[in-house]
Amino acid sequence: MGGDKTLRSYGIDATKLLHSGGLPALSEAMLRLIPSDHVDFLAGLPVFLAYGQHLFVHAGIRPSIPLEDQTEEDLLWIREPFLSTGPGLPVTVVHGHTVVKEPIFAEGRIGIDTGCYRSGRLTVLKLQENTVDFLPVPPSGE
């Protein structure tokens, strides 16, 4: 889901390394070629961001469970029952993880994952005061 392209951007051919030396070879190459400040940056990112009445997460939340009781697993991987019922909390959850052709506005959630890794279409949501809009992003290659 794009991980191979990310590794290639660091000069790592994951397929070749996995076939020739297995996971130890891939791990060694990642440790050697991915700058530690990149790893530190990613490791330091929050799992969610609450801003006003919006909650930004990768996948979604377990419906009707207070934010402080959510698990990282849910925030990163949940699909159901979140997609069918919404958050069940007084926030709008902005999420990805589930690829859609067009952004989805559903009960208490906005799904913005248009599968850039395979479609080349990046969806950029713009929230400003009481307006929701999308920024135009040129197709990949432009």
VENJOLIN-V89509 format. One record per run of one state. SS is the DSSP state (@ for helix, = for strand, . for the rest). FROM is the first residue (numbers start at 1). LEN is the number of residues. Records with the same first field share a line. If there is no record, write none. Layout:
# VENJOLIN-V89509
SS = FROM-LEN ; FROM-LEN
This chain:
# VENJOLIN-V89509
. = 1-2 ; 10-4 ; 34-2 ; 45-3 ; 52-2 ; 58-9 ; 70-2 ; 78-4 ; 86-6 ; 96-8 ; 107-2 ; 112-4 ; 120-4 ; 129-2 ; 136-7
@ = 3-7 ; 14-20 ; 36-9 ; 67-3 ; 72-6 ; 82-4 ; 116-4
= = 48-4 ; 54-4 ; 92-4 ; 104-3 ; 109-3 ; 124-5 ; 131-5
